[in-house]
């Protein structure tokens, strides 16, 4: 399956390049042959934009059931691990801290670099008008959005009509995702109180829903090699070269922060929490990192990670066997960083300002949604769409970043896997120290 997914991702990347080159050629010739540019814009509006919308709306279909089933099921699974005591406590604390730091680094970069804010006013206006009929309304009302207060937080997460918030309204097409997230967590927590047989049935039911929604995502991804070049061609012929520059800055910024988190933050963790040499540690796991980068799959890399953890790193089999499989599905620091960056990038492109309080909320939601991501290429797209909706940003904006997702997916998978191995090393050192009744490194 990893080879099939890699071929699909490569076709999407090739489609991006083909669409961008075709759009650039049309723009270059359009100054001399205005009829060519006008014809390309008409073709984009008539044919390419609807094709892109079919792809995007298949992703939008699954947002509500996928978010609900994934998060509720995740809470159920966490509850089953509480009996493991200190091992589970240390592991989940490091998982959360890892993802929290990663998202924060990504948002710092996005605020400093402002890649989506590099568009001039005219270009930004054209992009807003082309991408969503309601986009202009979002832009106009963003400045009038009420400030964050205890009462507004309650309204955001706990509306009077829960299901009315799910089904959408004139303000957005996907409803409000924040109440859905809270409701899913509450359902999972309540499910922990059920008798084991009924809890298992609930777990299997939620898992079935997640698998069904993942299947729909796979259907959508089969359209991606055709929809991505259509969408990028349409954007370029209508907006111009500025969007390519903004996208390039976004990619470079994300790559830098992913590598900084892996080799910077994780080196500090290794030095001060695991009492290991970062240079030697990364030399020992280089084969695993290469496998993660080439396959873009944490699951496909898991056997190699387990072998290296138990062999070269000397991590106890019990710790490696607990932390690494769990990390492959939950410890998604690279994914969390990427999701936060995408939301802020699309907001910048559409001229929608997210204040400090909203960005703090984005950090929290990026961590939650990263845990719920399906372990397939493109699995984060429905969750990103939900995050965009949660902050009043047109979800169609994810079409801008689809083509460059391949190289970023490879790098964030490498970051995810590397962080899993670092976490296993830290937990193992702490478990060993606790067993001896000493502090690590004493």
matplotlib code that plots the C-alpha trace (Angstrom):
import matplotlib.pyplot as plt

x = [0.0, 2.9, 4.1, 0.7, 0.4, 3.8, 2.9, -0.3, 1.5, 4.1, 1.4, -0.2, 3.2, 3.7, 0.2, 1.1, 4.2, 2.3, -0.5, 1.9, 4.0, 0.9, -0.5, 2.9, 3.0, -0.5, 0.3, 3.5, 1.7, -1.4, 0.3, 0.7, -2.4, -5.1, -7.6, -5.5, -5.6, -9.3, -10.0, -7.9, -9.8, -13.2, -12.0, -11.0, -14.3, -16.3, -14.5, -11.5, -13.1, -16.0, -13.6, -11.7, -14.9, -15.9, -12.6, -12.8, -16.4, -15.8, -13.3, -15.8, -18.4, -16.3, -15.3, -18.1, -18.3, -14.5, -13.7, -16.4, -15.5, -11.7, -11.7, -14.3, -12.5, -9.2, -10.6, -11.8, -8.4, -6.7, -8.9, -7.9, -4.2, -4.6, -3.9, -0.3, 0.4, 3.7, 4.7, 1.5, 1.6, 5.1, 4.4, 1.2, 2.8, 5.8, 3.4, 1.4, 4.5, 6.1, 3.1, 2.5, 6.0, 5.9, 2.7, 4.0, 7.2, 5.2, 3.0, 6.0, 7.5, 4.2, 3.8, 7.4, 7.6, 4.0, 4.1, 0.4, 0.6, 3.0, 0.1, -0.8, -4.3, -5.5, -4.2, -5.7, -9.1, -9.1, -8.2, -10.9, -13.5, -12.4, -12.1, -15.4, -18.6, -18.7, -15.0, -15.5, -18.1, -15.6, -13.0, -15.5, -16.7, -13.4, -12.6, -16.0, -15.6, -16.2, -13.3, -12.6, -14.3, -15.5, -19.0, -17.9, -15.8, -18.9, -20.9, -18.1, -17.8, -21.3, -24.1, -27.7, -28.5, -25.7, -26.8, -27.9, -24.2, -23.1, -25.3, -24.0, -25.5, -25.1, -21.8, -20.1, -20.7, -19.5, -21.1, -19.2, -16.5, -15.6, -18.8, -18.3, -14.8, -16.1, -19.1, -16.8, -14.5, -17.5, -18.9, -15.6, -15.3, -18.8, -18.1, -15.4, -18.1, -19.8, -19.4, -16.5, -18.7, -20.7, -17.6, -15.9, -19.0, -18.8, -15.1, -15.7, -18.6, -16.6, -13.7, -16.0, -17.2, -13.5, -12.7, -15.7, -14.8, -11.1, -12.4, -14.2, -11.0, -9.3, -11.9, -11.3, -7.5, -8.0, -9.2, -6.3, -3.9, -6.5, -8.0, -4.7, -3.3, -6.8, -7.0, -3.4, -3.8, -7.0, -5.5, -2.4, -4.2, -6.7, -4.4, -0.9, 2.6, 2.3, 0.6, 3.6, 6.0, 3.8, 3.5, 7.2, 7.9, 5.3, 7.0, 10.5, 9.3, 7.5, 10.5, 12.8, 10.6, 10.0, 13.8, 14.4, 11.9, 13.4, 17.1, 16.8, 14.0, 14.6, 18.3, 17.6, 15.3, 17.9, 20.6, 18.7, 15.9, 17.4, 21.1, 22.1, 24.4, 22.1, 24.7, 25.2, 21.4, 20.6, 23.5, 21.9, 18.4, 19.4, 18.1, 14.7, 14.5, 15.3, 12.6, 10.1, 11.0, 10.8, 7.6, 5.7, 4.2, 4.7, 3.1, 5.3, 8.4, 7.3, 9.1, 12.4, 11.9, 11.2, 14.3, 16.6, 15.1, 15.7, 19.1, 21.3, 19.5, 19.3, 15.7, 13.9, 11.5, 8.6, 9.1, 9.7, 6.7, 4.4, 5.7, 6.4, 3.2, 1.2, 3.3, 2.8, -0.9, -0.9, 2.5, 2.1, 4.3, 5.1, 1.4, 0.3, 2.9, 1.8, -1.9, -1.3, 0.8, -1.7, -4.6, -2.5, -1.2, -4.7, -6.0, -3.2, -3.9, -7.6, -6.7, -8.3, -6.5, -6.3, -5.5, -3.3, -6.3, -7.4, -3.9, -3.7, -7.0, -5.4, -2.5, -4.8, -7.0, -4.1, -2.8, -6.3, -6.8, -3.3, -4.2, -7.3, -5.6, -6.1, -2.7, -3.0, -1.6, -4.0, -5.6, -5.1, -7.0, -10.5, -9.2, -7.6, -10.8, -12.6, -10.0, -10.4, -14.1, -13.6, -11.8, -14.2, -11.7, -13.0, -12.2, -11.7, -8.3, -6.7, -6.7, -3.8, -1.4, -2.5, 0.2, 3.1, 1.8, 4.1, 7.5, 6.0, 4.3, 7.7, 9.4, 6.7, 6.5, 10.3, 9.7, 6.9, 9.0, 12.1, 10.1, 8.6, 12.1, 13.2, 10.2, 10.9, 14.4, 13.3, 10.6, 13.0, 15.6, 12.9, 11.5, 15.0, 15.8, 12.5, 13.2, 16.6, 15.2, 17.6, 17.4, 18.5, 22.1, 23.0]
y = [0.0, 2.4, 2.0, 2.7, 5.8, 7.0, 6.7, 8.6, 11.3, 11.6, 11.9, 14.8, 16.5, 16.1, 17.4, 20.5, 21.2, 20.6, 22.9, 25.6, 25.4, 25.6, 28.5, 30.3, 29.8, 31.2, 34.2, 34.9, 34.7, 36.5, 39.9, 39.4, 37.4, 38.7, 36.3, 33.3, 34.5, 35.3, 31.8, 30.1, 32.0, 31.0, 27.4, 27.5, 28.9, 26.5, 23.2, 23.3, 25.0, 22.5, 19.6, 21.1, 21.6, 17.9, 16.9, 19.4, 18.7, 15.0, 15.9, 18.3, 15.4, 13.5, 16.3, 15.9, 12.1, 11.7, 14.3, 12.8, 9.2, 9.7, 11.8, 9.8, 6.6, 8.2, 9.0, 5.5, 4.1, 6.5, 5.3, 1.7, 2.6, 4.4, 1.2, 1.3, 4.1, 6.0, 4.6, 5.9, 9.2, 10.0, 9.0, 11.1, 14.1, 14.0, 13.4, 16.5, 18.7, 17.6, 18.5, 21.8, 23.0, 22.0, 24.0, 27.0, 26.9, 26.8, 29.7, 31.8, 31.2, 32.1, 35.3, 36.3, 35.3, 36.1, 34.1, 34.5, 38.2, 38.8, 39.3, 42.8, 44.0, 43.6, 40.0, 39.1, 40.6, 38.5, 35.4, 35.9, 36.4, 33.4, 30.9, 31.3, 33.2, 33.8, 34.6, 38.4, 38.2, 36.4, 39.1, 41.9, 40.5, 39.3, 42.7, 42.9, 39.5, 39.8, 39.5, 36.4, 36.4, 33.6, 34.0, 33.8, 30.7, 29.0, 30.0, 28.7, 25.3, 24.8, 26.3, 26.0, 23.9, 21.3, 19.6, 22.9, 24.0, 20.9, 21.3, 24.6, 28.0, 30.9, 31.9, 28.6, 25.4, 22.9, 24.1, 24.9, 22.3, 23.4, 22.1, 18.9, 18.4, 18.9, 16.6, 13.9, 14.1, 13.9, 10.9, 9.1, 10.0, 8.8, 5.6, 4.8, 4.2, 1.5, -2.2, -3.7, -5.5, -2.4, -0.3, -2.6, -2.4, 1.4, 1.2, -1.0, 1.1, 4.3, 2.5, 1.4, 5.0, 6.2, 3.5, 4.4, 8.0, 7.2, 5.2, 8.3, 10.3, 7.6, 8.1, 11.8, 11.3, 9.3, 12.6, 14.6, 14.0, 15.7, 18.2, 19.6, 20.7, 22.1, 24.2, 25.5, 26.4, 28.2, 30.2, 31.2, 32.4, 34.3, 35.6, 35.7, 34.7, 36.2, 33.1, 30.9, 33.2, 33.0, 29.2, 28.9, 30.9, 28.8, 25.5, 26.8, 28.1, 24.8, 22.7, 24.8, 24.6, 20.8, 20.2, 22.7, 20.8, 17.4, 18.3, 21.3, 20.7, 16.9, 17.4, 19.4, 16.8, 14.1, 16.0, 17.1, 14.6, 11.3, 12.2, 11.0, 12.5, 13.9, 13.5, 9.8, 9.3, 10.7, 8.7, 5.5, 6.3, 7.7, 4.6, 4.9, 8.6, 7.8, 5.1, 7.5, 10.3, 7.9, 6.1, 9.1, 6.5, 6.2, 2.8, 1.5, 2.7, 1.1, -2.3, -0.5, 1.9, -1.0, -2.9, 0.1, 1.1, -2.3, -2.8, 0.2, 2.5, -0.2, 0.8, -1.9, -4.0, -3.2, 0.5, 0.4, -1.9, 0.5, 4.0, 3.5, 1.8, 4.4, 7.2, 6.1, 7.0, 9.7, 11.6, 13.7, 16.7, 17.3, 17.0, 19.3, 21.9, 21.6, 22.0, 25.1, 26.6, 25.8, 27.4, 30.6, 30.6, 30.4, 33.0, 35.4, 34.7, 35.7, 38.7, 37.3, 38.3, 35.8, 37.5, 36.1, 34.4, 32.8, 31.5, 30.0, 28.2, 27.1, 25.6, 23.5, 22.4, 21.5, 19.1, 17.5, 17.2, 15.8, 12.9, 12.3, 12.2, 9.1, 7.4, 7.8, 10.4, 13.3, 12.1, 15.5, 17.4, 16.9, 18.0, 21.0, 21.9, 21.7, 23.9, 26.5, 26.6, 26.9, 30.2, 31.6, 30.9, 29.6, 25.9, 25.9, 27.6, 24.2, 23.8, 26.2, 23.9, 20.5, 20.2, 20.9, 18.5, 15.7, 17.1, 18.4, 15.1, 13.3, 15.8, 15.8, 12.0, 12.0, 14.5, 12.4, 9.2, 10.9, 12.4, 9.0, 7.5, 10.4, 10.0, 6.3, 7.0, 9.6, 7.3, 4.4, 6.4, 7.6, 4.1, 2.8, 5.6, 5.1, 1.3, 2.1, 4.9, 7.4, 10.4, 10.0, 10.6, 10.4]
z = [0.0, 0.7, -2.9, -4.3, -2.0, -3.1, -6.8, -6.2, -4.3, -7.0, -9.6, -7.6, -7.4, -11.1, -11.7, -9.7, -11.8, -15.0, -14.0, -12.8, -16.0, -18.2, -16.2, -16.4, -20.2, -20.6, -18.5, -20.4, -23.7, -22.5, -22.6, -26.3, -27.1, -24.7, -26.2, -25.1, -21.5, -21.6, -23.1, -20.4, -17.7, -19.2, -19.4, -15.8, -14.7, -16.8, -16.5, -14.1, -11.1, -11.0, -11.2, -8.3, -6.3, -6.8, -5.2, -2.4, -1.5, -1.2, 1.5, 3.1, 3.2, 5.7, 8.1, 10.7, 10.9, 10.7, 13.4, 15.7, 15.3, 15.5, 18.6, 20.5, 19.7, 20.7, 24.1, 24.5, 23.7, 26.1, 28.9, 28.3, 28.8, 32.2, 34.1, 32.8, 35.3, 35.1, 31.7, 30.1, 32.0, 30.9, 27.3, 26.9, 28.6, 26.2, 23.2, 24.2, 24.9, 21.6, 19.5, 21.5, 20.9, 17.2, 16.5, 18.4, 16.3, 13.1, 14.1, 15.1, 11.7, 9.9, 11.8, 11.2, 7.5, 6.5, 3.3, 2.6, 3.2, 0.3, -2.1, -3.1, -2.4, -6.0, -6.2, -2.8, -3.8, -7.0, -5.1, -2.6, -5.3, -7.3, -4.4, -2.6, -3.0, 0.7, 1.1, 0.9, 3.6, 5.8, 5.1, 5.8, 9.0, 10.4, 11.8, 13.5, 15.1, 18.9, 21.2, 23.2, 26.6, 29.0, 27.6, 24.0, 24.7, 26.1, 23.0, 20.7, 22.3, 23.8, 21.6, 22.6, 19.6, 19.2, 16.0, 14.5, 14.8, 12.9, 9.9, 8.7, 8.0, 5.8, 7.4, 6.4, 4.6, 7.2, 10.4, 13.6, 14.3, 17.9, 19.5, 17.5, 19.0, 22.5, 21.9, 20.6, 23.7, 26.0, 24.2, 24.4, 28.1, 28.8, 26.9, 29.4, 32.0, 29.9, 30.7, 28.7, 26.2, 25.3, 25.3, 22.9, 20.6, 20.8, 19.9, 16.9, 15.7, 15.8, 14.2, 11.4, 10.8, 10.7, 8.1, 6.0, 6.0, 5.2, 2.2, 0.9, 1.4, -0.8, -3.5, -3.4, -3.7, -6.9, -8.4, -7.0, -9.9, -12.2, -9.8, -8.4, -11.8, -12.8, -9.6, -9.7, -13.4, -12.6, -9.8, -11.8, -14.9, -12.7, -10.0, -11.5, -10.4, -6.9, -5.6, -6.7, -4.7, -1.6, -1.9, -2.3, 0.9, 2.7, 1.7, 2.6, 5.9, 6.8, 5.8, 7.9, 11.0, 10.6, 10.5, 13.3, 15.6, 14.7, 15.0, 17.4, 19.9, 19.9, 20.4, 23.5, 24.8, 24.2, 25.9, 29.0, 29.4, 28.1, 28.8, 25.3, 22.7, 20.0, 17.3, 18.1, 18.4, 15.0, 13.4, 14.9, 13.5, 10.1, 8.3, 10.0, 9.1, 5.5, 5.4, 6.9, 4.4, 1.4, 2.4, 3.9, 6.3, 10.1, 10.0, 7.2, 9.2, 12.5, 12.0, 11.3, 14.2, 16.6, 15.4, 15.8, 19.2, 20.6, 18.9, 18.3, 20.9, 23.6, 24.6, 26.5, 24.4, 26.7, 26.4, 22.6, 22.1, 24.0, 22.9, 19.2, 18.0, 20.0, 18.7, 15.1, 15.5, 18.2, 18.4, 15.2, 15.9, 12.2, 11.3, 14.0, 12.9, 9.3, 10.1, 12.1, 9.3, 6.6, 8.5, 9.1, 5.5, 4.0, 6.5, 5.3, 1.7, 2.2, 4.3, 7.5, 10.7, 13.5, 16.8, 19.6, 21.4, 18.2, 17.5, 21.0, 20.2, 16.9, 18.8, 20.9, 18.0, 15.8, 18.5, 18.8, 15.1, 14.5, 16.8, 14.8, 11.4, 9.3, 8.5, 4.8, 2.4, 2.4, 5.7, 7.3, 4.6, 6.0, 9.4, 8.0, 6.3, 9.6, 11.2, 8.5, 9.1, 12.8, 12.3, 9.6, 6.7, 3.3, 3.4, -0.4, 0.3, 1.0, -2.8, -2.8, -0.9, -2.2, -4.9, -2.6, 0.1, -1.2, -0.1, 3.1, 3.8, 3.5, 5.9, 8.5, 8.5, 9.2, 12.0, 13.4, 13.5, 14.8, 17.7, 18.5, 18.9, 21.0, 23.2, 23.6, 24.7, 27.3, 28.7, 28.8, 30.7, 33.2, 33.7, 34.3, 36.8, 38.6, 38.9, 40.4, 42.6, 41.1, 38.7, 35.1, 34.6, 38.3]

ax = plt.figure().add_subplot(projection="3d")
ax.plot(x, y, z, "-o")
ax.set_aspect("equal")
plt.show()
